[in-house]
Amino acid sequence: MGERSADASAIWRPRLSPKARLRWDEVEKRYMLVFPEAALMLNETAPEILKLCDGEHTIEGIVDSLAQRFVGIDREMMKEDVMGFLTRMKKRGLLEG
Amino acid sequence: MPAPRPYTLVAEITYRCPLKCLYCSNPVNYHEMRGELSTEEWCRAFTDAAKLGVVQLHLTGGEPVVRKDLPDLIRHAHSCELYTNLITGGTLLDEEKLLLYKECGLDHVQLSIQDTDRRTAELIAGIRSYDKKLEIARLIKKVGFPLTLNVCLHRLNIDHVPQLIAQAAELKAQRLELANTAYYGWALENRSALMPTRAQFEHLEPLVKEARARYEGTMEIISTKVDYYSDYPKPCMGGWAKTYMVIIPTGEVLPCHAAHVIPGLHFDTVRNLPLTNIWEHSQGLNAFRGYDWMQEPCRSCPMKTTDFGGCRCQAYLLAKDAAATDPVCSLSPQHGIIREAIAEAEQGNGSLIYRDRKNSERLSTRPLEPASR
């Protein structure tokens, strides 16, 4: 991925890799991300972020959408969290774009 | 104690296979196990597996593509929301089949390749297959599947790892598994011909580390060790019957590919009992769950919750006691067996025994060595 400057949040339009599938887990009653040989159990917000990784939304767009649903959370802090989460996902090869 | 949640089902849907790989993980006596589960029986097992919490399904064999009902099995697995992976040698595939599997909901394909050197590749597989496999790798990508390339490493190809990595990148594989051969079944029969020397093995680690950094985010590189060269054993299968289950063609539910070799264990088949019941109550699956079965030096070892005493099959195969410490462990009183095997590997002799019916019949008639307990 290389260096992502602060501007990346307006440019990067992540898309969930075709090898990964977001699904509901009936056993633990929460979402998980499944991909070859592994699965990540997700917290409450991660699936909301991943559903917006469609190659259309920028990071700014994702944060705007989240801000409408999770009111009262500082937008800059939220952006930092989203960027951190998606950067980790990208390093694992779970995002394209 | 309630049974743990399984995450992965390895479904060996057939032992039939056109390849004769020298390290095949199928049992040496596979020809004696007749009568594959029907389509309905497999589908019922998938439904029950999903109920138990299984997320990953590996359709493997033998060569799973030989089963005519593979599209039906994939369709059913998909309807159970299982992440479905086809593990194949590739030689029986074509574009039409791949498109059909895609339509049925297959998520991922794992293709085995033997080497970048054609002569060695075909020496290992026992049949002409090199060109076909490369053609199929490209088709898998063309059809739009994520691709894992799996290479079993051994003394004949371990020095070609840089070329293997380059080839995987060229084929745009998402994952490359550099799996050092595990010495069970056919691989154990061929161990003195296949095991790399310590120098070969130690050469590998820095190469893999460098490649991992280079391909981060584009191609995941997984490598497994030769446990003979470790000081401590591997946490085999993440613990006995803990997160993995293997169902063999006849329906018996095993904790791993090899557990059939251990005498005195009874494994139930999904032909007679629901998988949900077997997972919890099977004598064979419960035999080595938890820690009560352990002997010294495992029993008082702080590592026991990390490595679970290593591999039960290896303990039986090499130390003749399935409850013993895996002899790979440097603390095992039987560790000398491993030192001898390593010395043997330095020689690198040994004839090649191909996985085929004739050899299976010959090896099955060997008198069984008695267990020591």
Interface residues (C-beta under 8 A of the other chain):
Chain A: M1 S17 P18 K19 R21 R23 D25 V27 M32 V34 F35 P36 E37 A39 K90 K91 R92 G93
Chain B: R5 Y7 G53 V55 Q56 E81 Y83 N85 D107 H108 Q110 G144 P146 T148 Q174 R175 E216 G217 T218 M219 E220 I222
